[in-house]
Amino acid sequence: MEDLKLVIVGHVDHGKSTLIGRLLLDTNSLPDGKLEEIEETCKKLGREVELAYITDNLREEREQGITIDTAQIFFKTRKRNYVIIDAPGHVEFVKNMVTGASQAQAAVLLVDAGEGVQEQTRRHAYILGLLDLKQVIVAMNKMDLVGYREERFKEVEEELRKFLTTINVTPKHLIPISAKDGDNIAARSAKMGWYTGPTFLEALDLLGAQQKTLGGALRYPVQDVYVHGGKRIFVGRVESGTIHVGDEVTVYPDPRMTKIKSIEVYMKDKKEAEAGESIGVTTKDKLFIERGNVICAGKPPKVTDTLDAKVFWMGKKPLQPGDKVTIRIATQETECTVEVKKRMNSSTLEELGPGPLENNEVAEATIKTDNPVVAESFNDIPELGRFVLIKDNDIIAGGTLY
């Protein structure tokens, strides 16, 4: 059965945790005893039973009523297994949301039918566009609070589509739901006879399966080096293409050629591996290979010290011209500077004048690295086309290369 990774995003209090709880309940994906645990917890807190507590497992999340971390939750339909990446909605937790969305193959943008499009709705939608997520479903939640009215649905739909068009996000489906009551989740709601599209679960099953970058060039960033039984084993994850014993490969960024001597997987005799697999390899020649090197075959990669990028700034302090930060692309790390060409408000997309890059602003920028790196366009090989910027061990920005 195929898998699909899904991120659910949206403004705080628009019902993400409740939707996830409903999905787990309606697909019989709750672990044994979980519902009883939720009932007991809510009783102790003096609250009615809420589906949101299925996902908000941390005590401080329960007490504060907001989701503060990115968690992975699993459920399945008859067609496939789903991995939900529950991304926070509160403005302070945009960093976690960026991390969650960067791992996903599809996204659900949740909007409260009563409140309509909010600042965080626009900001999260922008991030989905920045990460070039092509498969987006919009779920308009809390239709029960607006009397299941088609007129209200159309009002919010028009406002949302207008904004999504400006950031090149085209939703596959826009579905009116009530996560709390289960309307249009697993079964069609009699209260919204005017809606003729798929239910939420049907819409998910209509999405394309997880796409692995199997074809084309091999890209294998080295994560670590182990010495075992007299062998130097270079471990990592195949990010695109396939790798076989006997393949001629080149190690970058300082090009050196060799052949793959063996593929190392615990307790297995393996002759090949494909995109998505974590493995170890040994080489025929005794080359000095270290973390951050990228083993390649096929079309040579782009090795450069100048990167064109879209940057989402999350640092508490603004980015000043000439500031030194660390860029991380896959397992590669080097110091760099960021030259901002254009900066914008991430919610309104209003272009801003010259000045430092502030928290939650986005920019088109040129990144100059101290050392050459292996980089690809995000559209070609996402894993080598996305990056984070780090200062004092804190992630202060994320973005994509083009």
DRENLOVO-361520 format. One line per 4 residues: number of its first residue (from 1); their letters; for each residue x, y, z of C-alpha. Coordinates in steps of 0.02 Angstrom, whole numbers, always signed. Example, Ala and Ser with C-alpha at 12.3 -4.5 7.8 and 13.67 -1.06 7.14 Angstrom:
<kedos>
1 = AS = +615,-225,+390 | +684,-53,+357 .
</kedos>
This chain:
<kedos>
1 = MEDL = +0,+0,+0 | +71,+170,-50 | +110,+311,+73 | +79,+498,+63 .
5 = KLVI = +149,+633,+179 | +25,+770,+215 | +45,+935,+306 | -106,+1023,+382 .
9 = VGHV = -84,+1212,+405 | -188,+1364,+445 | -223,+1504,+567 | -227,+1467,+753 .
13 = DHGK = -396,+1404,+816 | -460,+1361,+642 | -473,+1179,+694 | -319,+1082,+636 .
17 = STLI = -306,+971,+789 | -494,+938,+788 | -485,+889,+603 | -343,+768,+637 .
21 = GRLL = -436,+693,+783 | -589,+672,+672 | -486,+587,+536 | -412,+463,+660 .
25 = LDTN = -584,+429,+733 | -675,+408,+567 | -542,+294,+492 | -529,+184,+648 .
29 = SLPD = -346,+234,+665 | -346,+275,+851 | -233,+166,+959 | -324,+56,+1084 .
33 = GKLE = -371,+153,+1239 | -332,+325,+1165 | -512,+387,+1166 | -532,+335,+1347 .
37 = EIEE = -369,+426,+1390 | -433,+584,+1306 | -598,+574,+1401 | -505,+557,+1566 .
41 = TCKK = -388,+702,+1527 | -532,+818,+1480 | -624,+769,+1638 | -474,+817,+1745 .
45 = LGRE = -461,+983,+1655 | -646,+1014,+1680 | -683,+1021,+1494 | -796,+932,+1374 .
49 = VELA = -715,+795,+1269 | -623,+875,+1124 | -555,+784,+973 | -409,+905,+972 .
53 = YITD = -334,+818,+1125 | -299,+665,+1019 | -156,+760,+938 | -115,+887,+1073 .
57 = NLRE = -32,+762,+1188 | +88,+874,+1281 | +26,+939,+1448 | +70,+1120,+1413 .
61 = EREQ = -20,+1109,+1245 | -176,+1049,+1334 | -164,+1189,+1461 | -127,+1327,+1335 .
65 = GITI = -245,+1262,+1201 | -120,+1281,+1059 | -12,+1160,+961 | +172,+1202,+992 .
69 = DTAQ = +268,+1068,+898 | +264,+973,+736 | +202,+795,+764 | +178,+650,+644 .
73 = IFFK = +15,+554,+651 | -32,+402,+549 | -198,+347,+476 | -254,+247,+326 .
77 = TRKR = -393,+231,+199 | -429,+86,+84 | -314,+164,-45 | -159,+214,+52 .
81 = NYVI = -69,+252,+215 | -57,+435,+267 | +73,+521,+373 | +1,+685,+439 .
85 = IDAP = +127,+818,+487 | +29,+927,+608 | +105,+1100,+589 | +72,+1237,+718 .
89 = GHVE = -38,+1386,+676 | +13,+1509,+810 | +120,+1654,+746 | +265,+1608,+864 .
93 = FVKN = +282,+1436,+788 | +302,+1476,+602 | +475,+1397,+609 | +400,+1227,+651 .
97 = MVTG = +271,+1250,+514 | +408,+1280,+385 | +496,+1122,+442 | +336,+1021,+431 .
101 = ASQA = +286,+1084,+259 | +459,+1051,+187 | +436,+864,+221 | +266,+847,+138 .
105 = QAAV = +204,+792,-33 | +34,+873,-12 | -49,+1003,+99 | -216,+1046,+178 .
109 = LLVD = -248,+1230,+209 | -382,+1249,+342 | -492,+1405,+349 | -626,+1449,+476 .
113 = AGEG = -789,+1486,+382 | -837,+1616,+512 | -672,+1709,+528 | -622,+1690,+347 .
117 = VQEQ = -446,+1723,+282 | -329,+1782,+420 | -148,+1841,+427 | -82,+1668,+466 .
121 = TRRH = -191,+1592,+329 | -103,+1702,+202 | +69,+1674,+279 | +51,+1485,+281 .
125 = AYIL = -18,+1485,+104 | +133,+1586,+50 | +250,+1457,+128 | +160,+1318,+32 .
129 = GLLD = +191,+1418,-126 | +372,+1450,-77 | +398,+1263,-55 | +310,+1233,-221 .
133 = LKQV = +184,+1110,-152 | +75,+1072,-303 | -55,+965,-214 | -158,+1078,-100 .
137 = IVAM = -333,+1047,-32 | -426,+1189,+53 | -546,+1136,+192 | -668,+1270,+251 .
141 = NKMD = -702,+1217,+429 | -836,+1261,+559 | -976,+1269,+431 | -1092,+1223,+576 .
145 = LVGY = -1058,+1394,+653 | -1118,+1485,+496 | -1275,+1382,+474 | -1199,+1278,+333 .
149 = REER = -1237,+1425,+217 | -1176,+1413,+37 | -1171,+1604,+28 | -1040,+1615,+166 .
153 = FKEV = -940,+1474,+88 | -934,+1568,-78 | -884,+1732,+6 | -732,+1655,+89 .
157 = EEEL = -692,+1551,-65 | -685,+1706,-174 | -570,+1798,-53 | -456,+1648,-34 .
161 = RKFL = -443,+1605,-218 | -400,+1786,-257 | -252,+1779,-138 | -195,+1604,-190 .
165 = TTIN = -189,+1660,-372 | -61,+1795,-328 | +57,+1664,-255 | +29,+1532,-391 .
169 = VTPK = -59,+1407,-277 | -205,+1317,-361 | -305,+1207,-242 | -359,+1037,-306 .
173 = HLIP = -520,+1046,-205 | -607,+1170,-90 | -719,+1077,+31 | -844,+1140,+161 .
177 = ISAK = -829,+1037,+321 | -866,+1029,+506 | -724,+933,+587 | -812,+939,+755 .
181 = DGDN = -970,+853,+691 | -893,+753,+547 | -985,+840,+404 | -906,+801,+234 .
185 = IAAR = -758,+712,+314 | -789,+526,+286 | -971,+542,+233 | -1066,+672,+132 .
189 = SAKM = -1165,+794,+239 | -1353,+809,+215 | -1339,+984,+288 | -1242,+1046,+136 .
193 = GWYT = -1337,+972,-11 | -1277,+1118,-117 | -1099,+1047,-114 | -1072,+914,-247 .
197 = GPTF = -884,+885,-238 | -789,+745,-150 | -785,+720,+38 | -623,+762,+126 .
201 = LEAL = -561,+582,+128 | -611,+556,-54 | -513,+713,-101 | -359,+647,-11 .
205 = DLLG = -370,+482,-104 | -379,+577,-269 | -208,+654,-238 | -57,+581,-328 .
209 = AQQK = +54,+460,-236 | +220,+508,-159 | +341,+551,-297 | +518,+488,-275 .
213 = TLGG = +653,+565,-382 | +701,+396,-455 | +746,+448,-630 | +892,+553,-685 .
217 = ALRY = +1050,+596,-593 | +1112,+514,-433 | +1128,+628,-283 | +1190,+549,-120 .
221 = PVQD = +1239,+674,+16 | +1356,+596,+143 | +1289,+612,+319 | +1426,+523,+417 .
225 = VYVH = +1576,+408,+402 | +1587,+244,+499 | +1738,+130,+514 | +1687,-51,+535 .
229 = GGKR = +1784,-211,+502 | +1924,-113,+423 | +1805,-29,+300 | +1761,+156,+285 .
233 = IFVG = +1574,+163,+260 | +1495,+324,+197 | +1316,+333,+259 | +1174,+442,+199 .
237 = RVES = +1011,+446,+104 | +989,+430,-84 | +899,+592,-129 | +878,+560,-315 .
241 = GTIH = +917,+427,-444 | +979,+253,-406 | +1148,+184,-352 | +1221,+13,-396 .
245 = VGDE = +1375,-86,-347 | +1503,-54,-484 | +1437,+119,-532 | +1564,+251,-580 .
249 = VTVY = +1531,+402,-471 | +1606,+573,-435 | +1623,+647,-261 | +1589,+835,-251 .
253 = PDPR = +1615,+981,-221 | +1800,+946,-258 | +1775,+821,-401 | +1855,+650,-376 .
257 = MTKI = +1804,+493,-471 | +1789,+317,-401 | +1676,+164,-409 | +1549,+98,-284 .
261 = KSIE = +1625,-58,-207 | +1479,-109,-96 | +1311,-53,-29 | +1300,-81,+158 .
265 = VYMK = +1133,-116,+245 | +1123,-209,+411 | +1092,-396,+387 | +1058,-378,+200 .
269 = DKKE = +1153,-414,+41 | +1110,-265,-67 | +1168,-223,-243 | +1066,-66,-277 .
273 = AEAG = +968,+71,-189 | +846,+205,-246 | +788,+378,-195 | +721,+381,-18 .
277 = ESIG = +831,+239,+48 | +956,+265,+189 | +1111,+159,+160 | +1300,+151,+176 .
281 = VTTK = +1423,+133,+33 | +1607,+91,+15 | +1715,+147,-130 | +1849,+58,-232 .
285 = DKLF = +1975,+198,-206 | +2034,+261,-37 | +1970,+439,-53 | +1950,+562,+89 .
289 = IERG = +1761,+578,+95 | +1674,+670,+237 | +1504,+733,+294 | +1439,+862,+171 .
293 = NVIC = +1516,+781,+17 | +1391,+729,-116 | +1415,+571,-218 | +1345,+596,-393 .
297 = AGKP = +1323,+507,-559 | +1240,+555,-722 | +1216,+740,-756 | +1348,+836,-657 .
301 = PKVT = +1279,+943,-516 | +1292,+1131,-501 | +1441,+1173,-390 | +1440,+1357,-346 .
305 = DTLD = +1469,+1490,-214 | +1328,+1602,-278 | +1146,+1550,-250 | +985,+1632,-306 .
309 = AKVF = +855,+1603,-171 | +688,+1643,-94 | +712,+1669,+93 | +584,+1666,+235 .
313 = WMGK = +661,+1758,+384 | +618,+1688,+556 | +756,+1767,+661 | +710,+1871,+812 .
317 = KPLQ = +844,+1996,+759 | +835,+2074,+585 | +960,+2025,+451 | +1082,+2167,+422 .
321 = PGDK = +1188,+2186,+263 | +1350,+2090,+281 | +1291,+1979,+425 | +1379,+1810,+429 .
325 = VTIR = +1266,+1658,+449 | +1281,+1471,+414 | +1188,+1392,+269 | +1140,+1208,+275 .
329 = IATQ = +1091,+1117,+115 | +1060,+932,+147 | +1216,+885,+247 | +1324,+1028,+181 .
333 = ETEC = +1365,+1176,+293 | +1466,+1334,+262 | +1468,+1515,+313 | +1382,+1640,+198 .
337 = TVEV = +1312,+1814,+176 | +1138,+1858,+110 | +1113,+2002,-10 | +928,+2051,-11 .
341 = KKRM = +866,+2105,-182 | +681,+2125,-139 | +587,+2101,+24 | +401,+2079,+54 .
345 = NSST = +272,+2062,+191 | +233,+1875,+193 | +47,+1902,+231 | +1,+2045,+114 .
349 = LEEL = +140,+2018,-16 | +165,+2207,-8 | +338,+2251,-74 | +441,+2342,+57 .
353 = GPGP = +576,+2472,+35 | +761,+2454,+74 | +804,+2399,+250 | +848,+2250,+360 .
357 = LENN = +752,+2087,+335 | +632,+2074,+482 | +544,+1927,+565 | +413,+1844,+451 .
361 = EVAE = +468,+1944,+299 | +516,+1856,+138 | +649,+1905,+13 | +723,+1868,-155 .
365 = ATIK = +908,+1861,-121 | +1082,+1811,-179 | +1176,+1702,-55 | +1367,+1706,-64 .
369 = TDNP = +1447,+1553,+19 | +1624,+1547,+89 | +1649,+1376,+9 | +1572,+1300,-149 .
373 = VVAE = +1418,+1192,-122 | +1321,+1065,-224 | +1153,+1146,-260 | +1004,+1110,-371 .
377 = SFND = +845,+1201,-416 | +708,+1157,-290 | +596,+1109,-436 | +723,+980,-497 .
381 = IPEL = +787,+899,-337 | +698,+971,-184 | +818,+897,-57 | +964,+994,-132 .
385 = GRFV = +857,+1146,-174 | +799,+1191,+1 | +904,+1263,+141 | +903,+1335,+315 .
389 = LIKD = +1008,+1477,+385 | +1080,+1458,+560 | +1156,+1576,+686 | +1208,+1530,+864 .
393 = NDII = +1135,+1355,+839 | +964,+1428,+801 | +872,+1413,+635 | +837,+1592,+581 .
397 = AGGT = +777,+1568,+401 | +724,+1440,+273 | +701,+1445,+88 | +719,+1372,-85 .
401 = LY = +842,+1389,-227 | +797,+1426,-407 .
</kedos>
